[in-house]
């Protein structure tokens, strides 16, 4: 079966290599490599002795015929592929993959297992190119490359295999049976080449059915665009590819003829193999005449030289043609195509009915969010200039279609939302044909759904340009939708600074902090330097347990007291724990705390949650435990799964006393030299200020858990950077900072921070977003710990507590030295706002 390429061209497209998407340089290199590999086999055959070589030709005409025939078979595939316009841009890679891998498998099988000679392999290799069917591989690649997400890649590959698999299997069987006829010819060389040909077909079949689909899926998964999670080399939509393949289905009559022919050939093979061959036939097909070694060596040498010269000359000619004449045109064409291939608006293409939609290259300026640079703008202008007339014709001819027609297009699996304009989509949203909150799911890409929502919102705002500086492009919304945010209109970039190195328990950390408050990162960084120079921070996690506190109601207070007593008994706790632990492989109920208020009963469940923050895990376990409790007390009524007895996102003494999440303590001893040289203060001044400010001052204010200088600053900055819930800084910022004079002269400073309710995790929530995940990677605590579940989240808690200690030390030193106001006047004021309020020279006078 000859090598096939798709030579169909679109209207107005030149039949050139640059326009076709094939990389000529890579193609020429691959064929040169293949030619050298063929030649290497020939060269290796010279080292064999005469007794080891199989001599198959007895006349002098063999050299000339072999050179002409084999050189033609090598050059034919090169010319065919070079001047074909293969639709799939990955076809050269697919050709190399199939050729090299199939040849490798074939050679390994022949040499290692079948005990065949290498003499015929060099002559059979060119036929592998002719036997490899690239059309099926290209079609399967197009199925995969037409996907919008990684999930669609797997689905489309499965659909492609379901369509192509039966046909490819039948073709492989027919090819093997037809080529196998040559193994019964009695001509030794023909038998060897046909045997190699059958093995090539089988290797090609197994690669296509097993290795190639898995390889395509893996490559596309590793080549996703970070902003949308879809393959970079995305072709047109899946419906068009499917429609093309439906049109290219083989004729059923042809398939039946192939099946009948296969059955007949199978009978011929069975009869030929089973019938005993005569001695004469065996002698003619197995015995060979060995010519003189010198004569055969000369023939091989001459054939190698002539074949190599012709093949390599052709390859070098094509390479020179590409380098000197076509490379610049190819690069400029690809650069323009790569830029204009990422629009977000779509128009219907009514030309010929071949294409259902075409992308609009002019998104609304007010919705771009991120301005393009000069180079990108020049490329866009160049592209627009080339197609301006065509685009204007399409825009003028296009009119907004009725809502009913738009709904039909939307529900059509072959067209869908990509064939609707933004205006038509907005009309469907207004009539609730598309629910507004599902725009990302309905559109072919989440980013287009966000753009349409922004456009609809802009018309309702006091200023239509209000969203102009709110970016939305180049973000992976697939990780947001259904997990972190709804009705998305963009994202807010927050500056991220780094404080460190922070020496904690003998290991250095560089702590990311996302904040808009000037001096915060710089001050924390100074504290990290001070504690690192002092030998670092020591830390311990005292307790680990997230809580959930539902409220239930009983018919009477006495009945509620009875339930409380049963829950606190070993029997009751065991029954509730069994129901609770059954809901998760991580959640294990550690403690129950029940309190009464009249006939209302508040139950506080406390459990470890692994590396997750664990609120959802606790809610699920609590619900199951309450179901078990209601089986015993049917008159119990559940008022709410959260009765504020947890307590979550509110200042509460219960969290301060009993803890919630990770209870952590850190300590450090700062020598007097570091206090004086780095912090510009003294130990006595720091201790006195800490008592007056952090202890007495907070008590005077009636604070709960706020016996610190600014723990919430550091906690919030780290939480935003690392994807934690910012609202949980309310409870997580509970901290008491203590300072004492230590050492022989009482000049060294002992500093400790105790934080009983750090609510955080390294799994779930915002930790899966790309930027936040990167910040967790900076600390080495991303994801779940493989060795010890919960270790990553506990390490993060220790890092937060130690960073708070560093920040407390630096701020207290600045207050004691009177540097706070000065530093904030210098580093924490907007220069633009100050210029607006500065008095003019005449006003100052």
ZIFENMO-V563534 format. One record per run of one state. SS is the DSSP state (H for helix, E for strand, C for the rest). FROM is the first residue (numbers start at 1). TO is the last residue. If there is no record, write none. Layout:
BEGIN
ss=SS from=FROM to=TO
ss=SS from=FROM to=TO
END
This chain:
BEGIN
ss=C from=1 to=16
ss=H from=17 to=20
ss=C from=21 to=23
ss=H from=24 to=45
ss=C from=46 to=60
ss=H from=61 to=82
ss=C from=83 to=90
ss=H from=91 to=114
ss=C from=115 to=120
ss=H from=121 to=131
ss=C from=132 to=133
ss=H from=134 to=145
ss=C from=146 to=149
ss=H from=150 to=184
ss=C from=185 to=187
ss=H from=188 to=222
ss=C from=223 to=223
ss=E from=224 to=224
ss=C from=225 to=230
ss=E from=231 to=231
ss=C from=232 to=237
ss=H from=238 to=247
ss=C from=248 to=251
ss=H from=252 to=274
ss=C from=275 to=278
ss=H from=279 to=286
ss=C from=287 to=292
ss=H from=293 to=340
ss=C from=341 to=344
ss=E from=345 to=347
ss=C from=348 to=357
ss=E from=358 to=360
ss=C from=361 to=364
ss=H from=365 to=367
ss=C from=368 to=373
ss=H from=374 to=397
ss=C from=398 to=402
ss=H from=403 to=411
ss=C from=412 to=415
ss=H from=416 to=419
ss=C from=420 to=421
ss=H from=422 to=430
ss=C from=431 to=435
ss=H from=436 to=442
ss=C from=443 to=445
ss=H from=446 to=458
ss=C from=459 to=476
ss=H from=477 to=479
ss=C from=480 to=480
ss=E from=481 to=481
ss=C from=482 to=484
ss=E from=485 to=485
ss=C from=486 to=495
ss=E from=496 to=504
ss=C from=505 to=506
ss=E from=507 to=514
ss=C from=515 to=519
ss=H from=520 to=533
ss=C from=534 to=536
ss=E from=537 to=553
ss=C from=554 to=556
ss=H from=557 to=568
ss=C from=569 to=569
ss=H from=570 to=581
ss=C from=582 to=587
ss=E from=588 to=597
ss=C from=598 to=599
ss=E from=600 to=608
ss=C from=609 to=611
ss=E from=612 to=612
ss=C from=613 to=614
ss=H from=615 to=632
ss=C from=633 to=636
ss=E from=637 to=640
ss=C from=641 to=652
ss=H from=653 to=658
ss=C from=659 to=660
ss=E from=661 to=670
ss=C from=671 to=671
ss=H from=672 to=677
ss=C from=678 to=682
ss=H from=683 to=700
ss=C from=701 to=705
ss=E from=706 to=707
ss=C from=708 to=710
ss=H from=711 to=721
ss=C from=722 to=725
ss=H from=726 to=732
ss=C from=733 to=734
ss=E from=735 to=742
ss=C from=743 to=747
ss=E from=748 to=758
ss=C from=759 to=762
ss=E from=763 to=763
ss=C from=764 to=764
ss=H from=765 to=768
ss=C from=769 to=769
ss=H from=770 to=779
ss=C from=780 to=790
ss=H from=791 to=817
ss=C from=818 to=819
ss=H from=820 to=827
ss=C from=828 to=830
ss=H from=831 to=837
ss=C from=838 to=840
ss=H from=841 to=844
ss=C from=845 to=845
END
